[in-house]
């Protein structure tokens, strides 16, 4: 329990430190950078399609991105947990089988 709290505290510090130390900067995404680069190379370029829905603000877009990341992390964590449990069960079953064979 203590180790988990310490790790959680470290994650919070690591996540907030750049936000505190880098004030006044804009954290833009790759989409905007790509659009800028394409416009410089080919000014007449027209996108093939437009977004179906544009989020009302940068905060909403960041929230959706964070939610997507959290869901992905939850899925990966669940998968790792299931695999560890299966591995543990398999080892336990093998140990029980070898116990029955020797007796």
C-alpha positions as CSV (number, residue, x, y, z in Angstrom):
1,X,0.0,0.0,0.0
2,X,2.8,2.4,0.9
3,X,4.6,1.6,-2.3
4,X,1.5,2.3,-4.4
5,X,1.0,5.6,-2.8
6,X,4.6,6.6,-3.3
7,X,4.4,5.6,-7.0
8,X,1.1,7.5,-7.4
9,X,2.7,10.6,-5.8
10,X,5.7,10.3,-8.2
11,X,3.4,10.1,-11.2
12,X,1.5,13.2,-10.1
13,X,4.8,15.1,-9.6
14,X,6.2,14.0,-13.0
15,X,2.9,14.9,-14.8
16,X,2.6,18.4,-13.2
17,X,6.2,19.5,-13.1
18,X,6.3,20.4,-16.9
19,X,3.0,22.3,-16.5
20,X,4.5,24.4,-13.7
21,X,8.0,24.9,-15.1
22,X,6.9,25.6,-18.7
23,X,4.3,28.3,-18.2
24,X,3.2,30.3,-21.2
25,X,3.9,27.6,-23.7
26,X,1.4,26.0,-26.0
27,X,1.2,22.2,-26.0
28,X,0.1,21.6,-29.6
29,X,-0.6,18.3,-31.3
30,X,1.0,16.7,-34.3
31,X,-2.1,17.4,-36.4
32,X,-1.5,21.2,-36.3
33,X,2.2,20.7,-37.1
34,X,1.4,18.5,-40.1
35,X,-1.1,20.9,-41.5
36,X,1.4,23.8,-41.2
37,X,4.1,21.8,-42.9
38,X,1.8,20.7,-45.8
39,X,0.6,24.3,-46.3
40,X,4.2,25.5,-46.6
41,X,5.0,22.8,-49.1
42,X,1.8,23.0,-51.1
43,X,-0.2,26.2,-50.4
44,X,-3.2,25.2,-52.6
45,X,-3.7,21.9,-50.8
46,X,-7.3,21.2,-49.8
47,X,-8.0,18.4,-47.3
48,X,-9.9,15.4,-48.5
49,X,-12.5,15.7,-45.8
50,X,-13.4,17.7,-42.7
51,X,-14.0,16.6,-39.2
52,X,-17.4,15.3,-38.4
53,X,-17.4,17.1,-35.1
54,X,-15.1,19.8,-33.8
55,X,-14.7,20.0,-30.0
56,X,-15.8,23.3,-28.5
57,X,-12.4,24.1,-27.1
58,X,-8.9,22.9,-26.5
59,X,-9.8,21.8,-23.0
60,X,-12.5,19.4,-24.3
61,X,-10.0,18.1,-26.9
62,X,-7.5,17.5,-24.2
63,X,-10.1,15.8,-22.0
64,X,-11.1,13.4,-24.8
65,X,-7.4,12.6,-25.5
66,X,-6.8,11.9,-21.8
67,X,-9.9,9.7,-21.7
68,X,-8.7,7.8,-24.7
69,X,-5.3,7.3,-23.1
70,X,-6.9,6.2,-19.8
71,X,-9.1,3.6,-21.5
72,X,-6.1,2.3,-23.4
73,X,-4.0,2.1,-20.3
74,X,-6.9,0.4,-18.5
75,X,-7.2,-2.2,-21.3
76,X,-3.4,-2.9,-21.2
77,X,-3.4,-3.2,-17.4
78,X,-6.4,-5.6,-17.5
79,X,-4.7,-7.7,-20.2
80,X,-1.4,-7.9,-18.2
81,X,-3.4,-8.8,-15.1
82,X,-5.3,-11.6,-16.9
83,X,-2.1,-13.0,-18.4
84,X,-0.3,-13.0,-15.0
85,X,-3.3,-14.8,-13.4
86,X,-3.3,-17.4,-16.2
87,X,0.4,-17.9,-15.8
88,X,0.0,-18.3,-12.0
89,X,-2.8,-20.8,-12.5
90,X,-0.8,-22.8,-15.0
91,X,2.1,-23.0,-12.7
92,X,-0.1,-24.0,-9.9
93,X,-1.8,-26.7,-12.0
94,X,1.6,-28.1,-13.1
95,X,2.8,-28.2,-9.5
96,X,-0.3,-30.1,-8.5
97,X,0.1,-32.6,-11.3
98,X,3.7,-33.2,-10.5
99,X,2.7,-33.7,-6.9
100,X,0.2,-36.4,-7.8
101,X,2.6,-38.1,-10.2
102,X,5.4,-38.4,-7.5
103,X,3.0,-39.9,-4.8
